[in-house]
Amino acid sequence: MDRVHWIAQKKMLEQFILDFQDPDSGGISERPDDAVAVFHTFFGVAGLSLLGFSGLAAIDPSYALPVNVVGRVFSGKKDQSLVS
C-alpha cells in the first residue's frame, strides 16, 4: 500500500483515533462515548501502527496482521509459544 506519506497530518489522525478510546477498557469505539467494539479497536490499533505510533508492532497493510506473524505464516515455521 505504501501511501502513509499521503497523510499530511499524521499526528492529528493519531489523536482522532485516540479520542475514540475508552479510558477504562482501552478499546476503541465508532464514536466518542459509544461502547467499544472489537472491529473498531482492531482497525484503530492497526491504523495507529501504520502511522508509526510508538510502542506498537509493525502491521502488514495487506493482511492487517503483525509483520512478524505474516512472516512466520509464509515461512512455514511454527511459533512454539502458540503450540499447546
LINMO-V859000 format. One record per residue. N is the residue number from 1. SS is DSSP state (a for helix, b for strand, c for the rest). D_FIRST is the distance of its C-alpha to the first C-alpha in whole Angstrom. Layout:
n=<N | N>
ss=<SS | SS>
d_first=<D_FIRST | D_FIRST>
This chain:
n=<1 | 2 | 3 | 4 | 5 | 6 | 7 | 8 | 9 | 10 | 11 | 12 | 13 | 14 | 15 | 16 | 17 | 18 | 19 | 20 | 21 | 22 | 23 | 24 | 25 | 26 | 27 | 28 | 29 | 30 | 31 | 32 | 33 | 34 | 35 | 36 | 37 | 38 | 39 | 40 | 41 | 42 | 43 | 44 | 45 | 46 | 47 | 48 | 49 | 50 | 51 | 52 | 53 | 54 | 55 | 56 | 57 | 58 | 59 | 60 | 61 | 62 | 63 | 64 | 65 | 66 | 67 | 68 | 69 | 70 | 71 | 72 | 73 | 74 | 75 | 76 | 77 | 78 | 79 | 80 | 81 | 82 | 83 | 84>
ss=<c | c | c | a | a | a | c | c | c | a | a | a | a | a | a | a | a | a | c | c | b | c | c | c | c | c | c | b | b | c | c | c | c | c | c | b | c | a | a | a | a | a | a | a | a | a | a | a | a | a | c | c | c | c | c | c | c | c | b | b | c | c | c | c | b | b | a | a | a | a | a | a | a | a | a | c | c | c | c | a | a | a | c | c>
d_first=<0 | 4 | 6 | 8 | 11 | 11 | 13 | 16 | 18 | 16 | 20 | 21 | 18 | 19 | 22 | 22 | 20 | 23 | 26 | 25 | 26 | 29 | 31 | 33 | 31 | 28 | 26 | 24 | 25 | 24 | 27 | 29 | 32 | 30 | 31 | 28 | 26 | 24 | 21 | 20 | 21 | 18 | 16 | 17 | 17 | 14 | 13 | 15 | 14 | 10 | 13 | 15 | 18 | 20 | 22 | 19 | 17 | 14 | 12 | 9 | 6 | 7 | 11 | 11 | 14 | 15 | 14 | 18 | 18 | 16 | 17 | 21 | 20 | 19 | 22 | 24 | 26 | 27 | 27 | 31 | 30 | 29 | 32 | 35>
